[in-house]
Structures are given as structure tokens and as C-alpha cells.
């Protein structure tokens, strides 16, 4: 894990994500790219097509961002970590995706609000687009985490063989964190199958990767509740899920996992693009 991208709007939630990113950077010797996108009107950033009298206003916003960066960089938890200050005039989503590719980042760490704020921030927003389209894992942090140490990592799956590549991503992520990977299949009344059937499906999905994860079948009234209840039972520190590029958080797996999972999960959530 060489490079970690942390988009920030200098909010409390963004700083919670930065604190976790700092712990990861310190552990793995990573660089942090701290990114702030200035979404200004075109006439403020284009003195050719816009009015030259608007240029001082654009410079003002840039200087303000640098001041905020300087204040953030003075935080004790960033001491000794190589942090690259990045301010760009972009639409936020475009800028995040461009910088993640340009800097060859291995992980994006983003903050979120609580349940209502998370929905507000993710659904129909730049952050939701990042989760949908990012080719690298996106780690979402909701609460203050003094020590980000993952012992039990739950990766929920529908065991669709077409999505085996996301399992490989989850295994790689678990190995990096030195975490025990628990592969979870939630059995529900609407899509019921016997334990034997579910176990065969999981084993077929895992294939040669069975030695890298522990298989679990959990019964509950919905997939979302099953994941949350199992995570609580296992005292997991991280939940992993896959997301389709086309429909984002509202359509995890085959449309069975809604944004309710992420809204109600107090634990960190990492997403992998299908």
C-alpha cells in the first residue's frame, strides 16, 4: 500500500477518515495524497473565457484552501508521514478519479456522516460516484477510530461466480491488513436455500481460495440485517461489499443489498467494484 488518497472538505467527518489513513500510512510507509477539490464557476478559474476581475476571487479561494491545509498538516497524528497537498479546480468526482489514477493510489479513504448524512452524501453525490466507479478499494469511515486494527474482516457475497475477482480483491486487502477473512452468505426467507446448497455454492465460488477465508452461512430476514447481525456477533472491525459500476450503493450484488447496509453500519465499510 504505497499511496493513499484522502479527499477532504475539511469537515469533521473528512478528518476522521484522514486519521485512519494516517494510521495505515504509518503502518505501511505509505504516502498520503490529501485532495481538496475547488468546485468554482468556470469564469473564476478561466481568465481567458471569463472576466479578469474574477481572478482575485479564485486566488482567494485557493489561498483559503492552502491555509486550511497548513492547519491540518500541523496535527500531531500526521507527524512523520509524507502528505502531499493537492488542490485542484475540478468537479469533485472527476478530480478524485483523475488523481487516484495519476498518483497510482492503492486505496481511497473517505469520511461520511451518520445514517441520514451518509445517504445524503452518497446517494446521487460525488462520493457515491467514486464508490461506483473506483477501480481501487474505497474505505468509508463514519466514526472516530483511535486504533484501526482489523482482526476480523467480513466480506459479504451472493457467491456469484462471475464476481470472483472481487473475492480476490478482498483476500488481497485482508492479507495486507493481516486480518482473518470471513466470507459471509446470508440466507433469507425470500431466497431460501438449504445449508448444504449454500455451502456448496460458497465452496464453488471460493474454488482454490478456500484456504484464505472462513466460510459462513447466516440466516436472517434480510441480507442487510444478516450482515449487520453477523458482524456484531463476530465483533468484526470491517465489512466488505461489492458494488456494480452502473447502479452504486442501491444495487450491491444483484440488487439485494441497499444503501441501508452502509447507512446503518457503524463499522468501517470497504467497497470493491464488480
LINCOR-V742283 format. One record per backbone hydrogen bond with DSSP energy under -0.5 kcal/mol. CO is the residue of the C=O (numbers start at 1). NH is the residue of the N-H. If there is no record, write none. Layout:
BEGIN
co | nh
CO | NH
CO | NH
END
This chain:
BEGIN
co | nh
2 | 31
3 | 106
3 | 107
4 | 6
4 | 33
5 | 109
6 | 35
11 | 15
12 | 16
13 | 17
14 | 18
15 | 19
16 | 20
17 | 21
18 | 22
19 | 23
20 | 24
21 | 25
22 | 26
23 | 27
24 | 28
25 | 29
25 | 30
31 | 4
32 | 34
32 | 84
33 | 6
33 | 35
34 | 86
35 | 8
36 | 38
36 | 88
37 | 39
38 | 40
41 | 44
41 | 45
42 | 45
42 | 46
45 | 47
46 | 50
51 | 54
52 | 55
54 | 57
54 | 58
55 | 59
56 | 60
57 | 61
58 | 62
59 | 63
60 | 64
61 | 65
62 | 66
63 | 67
64 | 68
65 | 69
66 | 70
67 | 71
68 | 72
69 | 73
70 | 74
72 | 75
75 | 78
76 | 79
78 | 81
81 | 83
82 | 32
83 | 85
84 | 34
84 | 86
86 | 36
88 | 38
88 | 90
91 | 95
92 | 96
93 | 97
94 | 98
95 | 99
96 | 100
97 | 101
98 | 102
99 | 103
100 | 105
101 | 104
106 | 137
107 | 5
108 | 110
108 | 139
110 | 141
114 | 118
115 | 119
116 | 120
117 | 121
118 | 122
119 | 123
121 | 127
121 | 128
122 | 125
122 | 128
125 | 129
126 | 130
127 | 131
128 | 132
129 | 133
130 | 134
137 | 108
137 | 139
138 | 140
138 | 271
139 | 110
139 | 141
140 | 269
141 | 112
144 | 146
147 | 149
149 | 151
151 | 153
151 | 180
152 | 154
152 | 237
152 | 238
153 | 155
153 | 182
154 | 156
154 | 240
155 | 184
159 | 161
160 | 163
161 | 164
163 | 166
163 | 167
164 | 168
165 | 169
166 | 170
167 | 171
168 | 172
169 | 173
170 | 174
171 | 175
172 | 176
173 | 177
174 | 178
174 | 179
175 | 178
179 | 181
180 | 153
180 | 182
181 | 183
181 | 214
182 | 155
182 | 184
183 | 216
184 | 157
185 | 187
185 | 218
187 | 220
188 | 191
189 | 192
194 | 198
195 | 199
196 | 200
197 | 201
198 | 202
199 | 203
200 | 204
201 | 205
202 | 206
203 | 207
206 | 209
207 | 210
209 | 212
210 | 213
214 | 183
216 | 185
218 | 187
222 | 226
223 | 227
224 | 228
225 | 229
226 | 230
227 | 231
228 | 232
229 | 233
230 | 234
231 | 235
231 | 236
232 | 235
237 | 268
238 | 154
239 | 270
240 | 156
241 | 272
242 | 253
243 | 274
244 | 248
247 | 250
248 | 251
249 | 252
251 | 244
252 | 255
252 | 256
252 | 257
256 | 258
257 | 252
258 | 261
259 | 263
260 | 264
261 | 265
264 | 266
268 | 239
269 | 140
270 | 241
271 | 138
272 | 243
END
